[in-house]
Amino acid sequence: MRESKFKKIFIIISLIFVLVLPFSLKASGNANNNCIKVTVNQGDTLWKIAKEHKRENEDVRKLIYEIRKINKLDSAVIVPGQTLLIPQK
């Protein structure tokens, strides 16, 4: 009895995983496909890079948030030679 209950739970969890995984991979893949690579130069700041690459009427702060999220940055600190993905829409 108990074994069949665990089997049912395992099957349900497996189905959820199989159904959700392709969508999560597609979403993360699309983020990188719509990006350009920028190499940080001496004196660059995240604000400066975002301002140079922002879209018309876009808030620079929103783009900085997106850049940090895509590049998994814990802070706005960047260093020369670092490569950043910048989202393009």
C-alpha positions as a Markdown table, in Angstrom:
| # | Residue | x | y | z |
|---|---|---|---|---|
| 1 | Met | 0.0 | 0.0 | 0.0 |
| 2 | Arg | 2.7 | 2.4 | 1.1 |
| 3 | Glu | 4.9 | 1.5 | -1.9 |
| 4 | Ser | 2.1 | 2.2 | -4.4 |
| 5 | Lys | 1.6 | 5.6 | -2.8 |
| 6 | Phe | 5.3 | 6.5 | -3.2 |
| 7 | Lys | 5.1 | 5.3 | -6.8 |
| 8 | Lys | 2.2 | 7.6 | -7.6 |
| 9 | Ile | 3.9 | 10.6 | -6.0 |
| 10 | Phe | 7.1 | 9.8 | -7.9 |
| 11 | Ile | 5.3 | 9.6 | -11.2 |
| 12 | Ile | 3.4 | 12.9 | -10.5 |
| 13 | Ile | 6.7 | 14.7 | -9.6 |
| 14 | Ser | 8.4 | 13.2 | -12.7 |
| 15 | Leu | 5.6 | 14.3 | -15.0 |
| 16 | Ile | 5.7 | 17.8 | -13.6 |
| 17 | Phe | 9.5 | 17.9 | -14.0 |
| 18 | Val | 9.3 | 16.6 | -17.6 |
| 19 | Leu | 6.6 | 19.1 | -18.5 |
| 20 | Val | 8.2 | 22.2 | -16.9 |
| 21 | Leu | 11.9 | 21.6 | -17.8 |
| 22 | Pro | 11.6 | 22.4 | -21.6 |
| 23 | Phe | 9.9 | 25.7 | -20.8 |
| 24 | Ser | 12.5 | 26.8 | -18.3 |
| 25 | Leu | 15.4 | 25.8 | -20.7 |
| 26 | Lys | 13.7 | 27.8 | -23.5 |
| 27 | Ala | 13.3 | 30.9 | -21.3 |
| 28 | Ser | 17.0 | 30.8 | -20.2 |
| 29 | Gly | 18.2 | 30.2 | -23.7 |
| 30 | Asn | 16.2 | 33.1 | -25.1 |
| 31 | Ala | 17.8 | 35.5 | -22.7 |
| 32 | Asn | 21.2 | 34.7 | -24.0 |
| 33 | Asn | 20.2 | 34.7 | -27.7 |
| 34 | Asn | 18.9 | 38.3 | -27.4 |
| 35 | Cys | 22.1 | 39.6 | -25.9 |
| 36 | Ile | 25.3 | 41.2 | -27.1 |
| 37 | Lys | 28.7 | 40.7 | -25.4 |
| 38 | Val | 30.4 | 43.8 | -24.1 |
| 39 | Thr | 33.9 | 43.8 | -22.6 |
| 40 | Val | 34.4 | 46.2 | -19.7 |
| 41 | Asn | 37.1 | 48.8 | -20.2 |
| 42 | Gln | 39.0 | 50.8 | -17.7 |
| 43 | Gly | 36.7 | 53.5 | -16.2 |
| 44 | Asp | 33.5 | 51.8 | -17.2 |
| 45 | Thr | 30.6 | 51.5 | -14.8 |
| 46 | Leu | 27.5 | 49.4 | -15.0 |
| 47 | Trp | 25.5 | 52.7 | -15.2 |
| 48 | Lys | 27.7 | 53.9 | -18.1 |
| 49 | Ile | 27.4 | 50.7 | -20.1 |
| 50 | Ala | 23.6 | 50.5 | -19.5 |
| 51 | Lys | 23.2 | 54.1 | -20.5 |
| 52 | Glu | 25.0 | 53.4 | -23.8 |
| 53 | His | 22.9 | 50.3 | -24.6 |
| 54 | Lys | 19.5 | 51.2 | -23.3 |
| 55 | Arg | 16.5 | 51.3 | -25.6 |
| 56 | Glu | 14.7 | 54.6 | -26.3 |
| 57 | Asn | 12.5 | 55.6 | -23.3 |
| 58 | Glu | 13.9 | 52.8 | -21.2 |
| 59 | Asp | 14.8 | 53.4 | -17.6 |
| 60 | Val | 18.6 | 52.9 | -17.1 |
| 61 | Arg | 17.9 | 51.3 | -13.7 |
| 62 | Lys | 15.7 | 48.6 | -15.2 |
| 63 | Leu | 18.5 | 47.7 | -17.7 |
| 64 | Ile | 21.1 | 47.6 | -14.9 |
| 65 | Tyr | 18.8 | 45.2 | -13.1 |
| 66 | Glu | 18.5 | 43.0 | -16.2 |
| 67 | Ile | 22.2 | 43.0 | -16.8 |
| 68 | Arg | 22.9 | 42.0 | -13.2 |
| 69 | Lys | 20.4 | 39.3 | -13.4 |
| 70 | Ile | 21.6 | 37.8 | -16.7 |
| 71 | Asn | 25.2 | 38.0 | -15.6 |
| 72 | Lys | 24.5 | 36.8 | -12.1 |
| 73 | Leu | 26.2 | 39.8 | -10.5 |
| 74 | Asp | 25.7 | 40.2 | -6.7 |
| 75 | Ser | 26.6 | 43.9 | -7.0 |
| 76 | Ala | 27.2 | 46.6 | -9.6 |
| 77 | Val | 31.0 | 46.2 | -9.3 |
| 78 | Ile | 32.6 | 45.3 | -12.6 |
| 79 | Val | 36.2 | 45.1 | -13.6 |
| 80 | Pro | 38.2 | 45.8 | -16.8 |
| 81 | Gly | 38.4 | 42.7 | -19.0 |
| 82 | Gln | 35.1 | 41.3 | -17.7 |
| 83 | Thr | 32.6 | 40.2 | -20.4 |
| 84 | Leu | 29.0 | 41.2 | -19.8 |
| 85 | Leu | 25.8 | 40.0 | -21.7 |
| 86 | Ile | 23.6 | 43.0 | -22.5 |
| 87 | Pro | 20.0 | 42.3 | -23.3 |
| 88 | Gln | 18.7 | 43.6 | -26.7 |
| 89 | Lys | 15.0 | 43.8 | -27.5 |
